[in-house]
Amino acid sequence: MSPAEIYEVEFLDAEIVSAPRSLPARVAPIPDEALASWLLRFTEPFGVSPEALLLGDGEIGLTRHPDWWRKPDPLVVAALVHGTGVSGELIRSLSFNDWTDDGHDDAVPERFSRQRFTAERPLHQTGRIGVCPDCFAEDEAPYVRRTWTLGWLAACPRHGTLLVRACPQCGAKLRLPALSCGEHFAPDRCRRCAHRLTHTATLLAPEPVLRFQRRMIESRPAGVVDLPEIGKIGWPVATALFDALLGAVWIDTKQAARDVLFARIARDLGTAPLGEPADSYQSLAILAWMFEAWPARTQAALAMLHAVRPRRQMLRWPNLDPATRYKVGALFLTAWPDERKDGERGWWRAWIDNLPQTGEELRAQAIRERLPHRRARLMAIADVREGLSVEAAAEVADVRPRTLYRWIKRGARGGLEAALERPSGQLSGLQAAQLAEWIAAASPDEPRWRVNRVQNEALRRFRAEITIYVADRLLRMHGPWRRRRILLRRRLTVAPVYD
């Protein structure tokens, strides 16, 4: 060995070498931070990429995929522990390592958006994120939250505002940079035009949507989702059910029918009209609205859209494994209106089933009708004729179920024309005399009767529906109660005096 190859060596205590280093607060990992975001912040002061500073040749190949950090390889974790001095447990907490599956569906951008159902070849661009401008405004050092990388997340769990997924200035999609990127890491700015995202206006999501999203976030790590009125189901079954329901909304439906559905959803959620949903928020709003009153609202949605039958819906998903297909099909059929037992059918069902007109013919007749009330009743009867439950058909027609039951029962007794006609409110002389005698026999000391009591008595005695005006006139003419004195309104202005 030559003298030039001799180096001075200093021996250190083993305990000092193995002691973990404490990182400055500005580069220490933050709870719920994405692992890729922390590595980019860690190496940003050095002006080099995380790949060049922390990884060797053997680990670089394991981080080429943009979503490597969701389930990091143990070799990569070991290299990061050696390069940063942070424990492996803390590094894994910045990923989705504790989730039960690989999380591939969660990495799909805008997981439940319309494009996944209508585009011939949907783009599966990786690394896409959504950000909350309000969170950036509160950060001392802006960073990307781990939950923001979920493709189905629609709103910020902290502020309840809709996530921003594209720059409002230039329209560029927001993404996490790769580990090979050595540029300045500023997640609160657009990488294309440097627009500051904290200046972006935010919108609040409705509470039902936030509640449904919170349920998904809390149950996602265990892979079991607890849905209202359904119970606990596995995450693969839940996502397949969501796809089937949203596919029924988007595939082979007309825009006019979707507009009717979106107007109903906006009214029930108390938000602005959805229009043509194209991102995760609006699709999550559709799911939140459906599961808020399962299965009645799902039945109503399928009826409004004139969707195809459930077995045909399931044919659209050929890649489902048999076990998942069976479970999703069973859940789909519980929401479909024509899966009722014969013992639950009412006595009027025979009239509905034996109508000479089909549902399509009844709708065609409704289009030709001039009177709005006849059109609405024909459309409702057509829905029930095709197997929709009375409750769901009433939801579509925007009436109470008891009202639709009354139309159908009237038709079962007197034919379709009887169901379409409004009651005339006319009573025969003998019927009016009997009602007048019944009203006069009431005690004057008891509270004054209301008109609906007279209407119900006329319906019970004579099977006649009278209007509130006829009932009110009978009460005023024959009731034993003292007539109310109507006081004259006080004049609020003084009449002018002319000389």
LINKA-V642179 format. One line per field, one symbol per residue. psi: psi as a letter, one per 30 degrees, with the letter a starting at -180 (. if undefined). A space follows every 50 residues. Layout:
BEGIN
psi = ???
END
This chain:
BEGIN
psi = klffgklkkkklkeeeefkkkkllefgkkkkgkkeeeeeeeefeffglle efefkaeefeffgekfgefeikkeeeeeeeeeffgkleeeeffgahfglf afgeeffkkiegleefffkeikkiklfklkljeeeeffkejklklefffk ffkelkfefglkkkfkkfefgkkklkllffkglkjifgkkfeggkjffgk klkkkleeeeeeeeeeeefeefgkkjkkfeaklleeeeeeeeeeeeefee khlleeeeeeeeeeeeeefhllkfbjkfaeeeeeeeeeeeffikgeeeee eeeefhllleeeefffifgkleeeeeeeeeeefffkfghkleffklffee eefgkfkleeeeeeeeefkekeeeeeeeeeeeeeegfkleeeeeeefhlk eeeeeeeeeeefegleeeffkkkfgkkleeeeeeeeeeefflkfflkkll efeeeeeeeeeghkjllfeeeeeeeeefkgkkkkkjkkkkkflkkkkk.
END
